[in-house]
Amino acid sequence: MRHRLKTKAGRALYALRKQTVEPVFGIIKSVMGFRQFSLRGLKKVRGEWQLVCLAWNVKRMAKLRPECG
């Protein structure tokens, strides 16, 4: 990671990630209250994470959808 941040392009890419992806994780943790997985095992954890992401996407779609009428 350190060698990627040495270049100007690498720093720009990391800054872009910081402003697009990281806030979503913060919202999932603070607003949605998801701080740890309830299940054990990689397959179950993946399923649980998919549900969390689905909930976030539905919430986001509802907010971005223009009101009808």
N, C-alpha and C positions, 0 to 999 in steps of 0.2 A: 504494500500500500504506500509506503514511504516513497518508493521510486516513482509511483504514479503522480504523487502530489508535487514532485519536483518540477514537472513541466507546467507551463501555463495552461495548456489544453486540459491536462489532468485536474488542475485546480478548478477550472471552469466547469468541467463535468461533475466534479464532486459538489460544487456549489449548487448546480442545477438539481442534483439528487437531493440535497439538503432542503431545498425549497419546495420540491414536489412530493417526495415520498415520506420523509420524516414526519411532517405534520399529521399525516394520516395515522401513523403508528401512535403518535401522541394522543390523538382524538380517540382512537380505539381503546387506549389505556385509561385515559382520564374520563371521557364522557360516557363511553360504553362500559367502563368498568372491567375490561378484560385484562387481567394482569398475569394470570397463569392458567395453564391447561388443566382441565378436570380429569381427563383421561390419560392413560399411559399406553405406550406403544406408538410407533411411527405412523402406522396406518390410521389409528384412531385420532391421533393428534392432527394429522393432515385433514381429516374429516372435520374436526372441530374448528380448525383454522379456516377451512372453506366456508363453514357456516358463519363465522365472524365476518369474513370478507363479503359474503352474500348480504348479510345484514347491513354492513357499511354501504355497499353499492346500492341497495334498495333505498336506504335513507338518503343517499346522495342524489339518486335519480328523482325521488319525490321532491327534493328541494329545488332541483334544477328544472323540473318540468314546468312549462308555462301553465298558468291557471286557465281552466276552460270556463268561458262565459263571462 
